[in-house]
């Protein structure tokens, strides 16, 4: 083969690769939204007060409203007269698969941003910070994780709660049995019916369960937090343009302090924003 022919073939191959890369870059989420005139958002069934089905049978909650704000910002960015918002229910077990497959474009739940998850998906700026806690009956005599030796703790599999709970039990040398449950609603029922001694989840989720249970005086939360849970909206990897669009709206909400009205709407019953959350909003209110 002549040297010139070999060089030409290399140049052709490189041209094809660059063309393919360009086509891939143009087929990102923003391009899909502009082409279809729709954005598909994932929501949870009962992750109160972040993402759940409200009384009107429509998705509601803190994370849901953040995603609605993002959708409107994307509509303006793309110059669309209208943008259809489609909702798809997800679970802890299938939320990442539905995102990666393209069934949803953005997950609006109570998902913790972790380094291991970043190997498969990407995350927005942080939207909330919480920690793991336990829900139990008020008259159980239980107050903390150390009291759970020989007891049953309910947990939803495939969550950071499951892993963090096991690590916390091991650190404290507490021998407890973990019982896998479908979701938060089943966790509350299991506690009330005595099927488990406690239900483990993020503290604010547990507060939401107590407030909506109709049995506030019969339930209590453990005294300590055994983990750190930084929440964020979940999106596909290698889509910097869409991630930037999501982060631009979140940063604007934080910077303008509109986020506080959103917090009060969905989380105000828990009390005013504390110093940790105020710092989160301030640090993530990136300037334009």
C-alpha positions, 0 to 999 in steps of 0.5 A, spaced: 500 500 500 502 506 498 503 511 503 499 516 500 493 511 500 494 509 507 494 516 510 488 518 506 484 512 509 486 514 516 483 521 514 477 518 512 476 514 518 478 520 522 472 524 518 467 519 519 469 518 527 468 526 528 462 526 524 459 520 528 461 524 535 458 530 532 451 526 531 452 524 538 453 531 541 446 533 537 442 527 539 442 529 547 436 531 551 435 538 549 435 536 542 430 530 543 426 535 547 426 540 541 425 535 536 419 532 540 416 538 544 416 534 550 420 532 556 419 526 560 420 526 568 420 521 573 417 521 580 416 517 586 409 514 588 410 516 596 416 519 597 413 525 601 414 531 601 419 530 595 416 526 590 409 523 591 402 522 588 398 528 590 390 528 592 389 530 585 392 524 582 398 528 579 405 528 581 407 533 587 412 535 592 419 539 593 423 535 587 417 535 583 416 543 583 424 543 582 423 539 575 417 543 573 421 550 574 427 546 570 422 544 564 419 551 564 426 554 563 428 549 558 422 551 554 424 558 554 431 556 552 429 552 546 424 557 544 418 553 544 411 556 544 409 550 548 412 544 552 409 537 554 411 535 560 410 527 561 410 524 568 413 516 569 413 513 575 419 510 578 421 506 584 428 505 587 429 499 583 428 502 576 429 509 576 436 509 574 435 504 568 429 508 566 433 514 566 439 510 562 434 507 557 431 514 555 424 512 558 425 518 562 429 525 561 430 527 569 429 524 575 425 528 580 425 524 587 429 523 593 435 520 590 442 521 594 448 523 589 453 518 590 460 517 587 458 509 585 452 512 582 456 517 578 459 511 574 452 510 571 448 517 571 450 524 572 447 529 577 445 536 578 447 541 583 445 539 590 437 540 592 437 538 599 441 535 605 439 530 610 441 524 614 438 517 615 434 515 621 429 510 624 421 511 625 418 506 631 412 506 635 413 511 641 412 506 646 417 501 644 422 503 648 427 504 643 431 511 642 437 510 637 440 505 633 444 502 639 437 499 641 436 495 635 440 489 637 436 483 636 430 487 633 427 487 626 429 494 621 425 495 615 428 498 609 427 499 601 432 495 597 437 498 592 437 505 596 443 508 599 439 507 606 440 500 605 447 500 605 448 506 610 444 502 615 448 496 614 455 500 615 452 503 621 450 497 624 457 494 623 460 500 626 456 500 632 457 492 632 449 492 633 446 485 631 439 487 627 435 483 622 433 487 616 427 486 613 426 488 605 420 492 604 417 495 597 416 502 599 415 508 604 408 506 605 409 499 606 414 501 611 409 505 615 404 500 615 410 494 618 411 499 624 404 500 626 402 493 625 409 490 629 412 487 623 418 490 624 421 494 630 423 500 626 423 503 619 429 506 616 430 512 611 432 519 610 429 523 616 425 528 612 422 522 609 420 519 616 417 526 618 413 526 612 410 519 614 409 521 621 405 527 619 401 523 614 399 517 618 394 520 622 398 517 628 403 522 630 402 521 637 404 513 636 410 514 633 417 517 634 424 518 630 430 516 633 435 521 636 441 521 631 442 521 624 447 515 622 448 517 615 449 523 610 444 524 604 445 529 599 439 529 594 440 532 587 436 531 580 438 525 576 440 525 569 444 521 564 451 522 563 455 525 558 450 530 556 453 537 559 448 541 555 442 538 559 446 538 565 448 545 564 440 547 563 438 544 569 443 547 573 442 554 570 435 554 573 437 551 580 442 556 581 437 562 579 432 559 584 438 559 589 441 566 587 434 569 587 432 566 594 425 563 590 427 557 593 425 559 600 418 559 598 418 552 594 421 550 601 416 553 605 410 550 600 413 543 601 417 543 607 415 549 611 411 544 616 418 541 619 420 548 621 424 554 617 431 552 613 437 550 618 444 553 617 446 547 613 440 548 608 442 555 607 449 554 606 447 549 601 443 554 597 448 559 598 454 555 595 450 553 589 447 559 587 452 560 582 453 567 578 451 567 571 
